[in-house]
């Protein structure tokens, strides 16, 4: 299972400030941003709640989230971003890390847009109950629409590969959680058959995750290069 541990060396005091557009644009040319993004799931993880963004760098269906501030733990940043974008005040302890992804974008919202931007994002998942999902209110300045999608529909449809990877990472994490529970129970009862079944499921989910990249022609450690052309995601090798 993934973690994003924080190590605080010395007495750190944050000095976060708002940067004017010109300064922020120069910063985007020079640094990799740290982000905390969130895959919102149904209680059984069979559906995900996505927003179709209006703005670069990903004007399509995407996670909820955004930049982390200096000194924030990733889960604190995730909770703050969900509070800002959904109006839901949820404790950081409910945000589970599912992976750490590197994003490089050709475009960004700030001028010059063609200079692009780069992010290192800690991807979280959180399960919402029906009442929480019904009370979520997206920022209409940033999103065209929102809706629940079945995870199988996302995996089979025209969605960014990072969303598909997050769903597969969630499934792998759930399989590992079941294995851990089976090992715990097996220690008392000697239920090796249950452990073996759970272990097989972990490997199958890992193979499904890694096989998805292979079907696109990428190795497990290769960058996945993608463009959005004519409503479809097109993949290419990085030269």
PyMOL commands that set and color helices and strands:
alter all, ss='L'
color gray80, all
select helices_A, chain A and resi 21-30+74-86+92-94+113-115+130-135+151-156+161-189+192-215
alter helices_A, ss='H'
color red, helices_A
select strands_A, chain A and resi 33-41+47-53+61-62+64-67+96-105+117-127+143-150+225-229+232-236
alter strands_A, ss='S'
color yellow, strands_A
deselect
rebuild
show_as cartoon
